[in-house]
Amino acid sequence: MIKQLELFGLIPVVTVDRAADALPLCRALAAGGLPLAEITFRTPAAEEAIALVHRELPNVLLGAGTVLTPDQADRAWAAGARFIVSPGFNPRLVAHCQDRGYPVLPGCMSPSDLEAALSMGLSAVKFFPAEAAGGVPMLKALAGPYPAMRFVPTGGINSRNLMAYLGLPGVLACGGSFMLPKAALAQQDWDTVTQLTRQAVDSMLGLELRHIGINHPDAGEAGKTAERLGRLLALAPSRDSAQSCFVGEGFEVMKVMGRGEKAHLALAVNHLPRARFHLEQRGFQFDDSSLVTDAGGQHRLLYLREEIAGFAIHLLQKQEAP
């Protein structure tokens, strides 16, 4: 479950006053690229809403938020929730969830909270309320003495600070409701929810064209192209290897006939496994034999199986923090 939440990267936190609204709302989230929701137990409609979505939209991953008691955890799980989230650290609730096999993310905001979580064998917690508790600087401070703990910041997360949180190594995913504005929910404007969700996902993935790789039959032909491009752009060829050289950062001049009928496109992403997961949700498939990892096992490069208009396409992990 923890790995799945990490691949989603963003967990919509949903509060519904009418259980019936949960269905179109979750459909809108799924259409925007996030088929999951943490439905909070802040209203009497929560349990029914979870059950309704679980029955009608089985592909939507459901969590129950603002769970305060073991009874609420049991009711949420019976209704169809598959992870439990609480605002604070309640040892009784955590132990109850662990005894019954419910994945649980208790709220923590201090070293003492984290000590308690570690003592109960937890490897991931909710950081709440994120912004009020010190935000990104506080999380960086906590990561020092607790490097193995993973965090799901929630509370004050929005489109402006999302990537500041997700760029931290210890952050598993972020919880937020900024793609669910109150006005849109009140008017049942599900198209706006879909649009804002899609924008949030696109921002999280950070897809951008990094370079074009141009195929050549040999190094001689590649040299001619590199010279002409260099003269055009007033740049000297660089990053020279047996396979290719670069002209600036935008052109990789291949000295061999690489992948792609014409050339290849490199699309840089913020988090390669997460980008793969979301693009697979959009129907794309990847060639696992092309996967390149670094010395630490982190994914660095991965090709799509298909070519588009004669171009092979690969994802490229950004070197810099997003």
Summary of the structure (lengths in Angstrom):
residues: 322
radius of gyration: 22.9
end to end distance: 24.7
largest distance: 72.9
contacts: 1078
relative contact order: 0.11
helix: 37%
strand: 25%
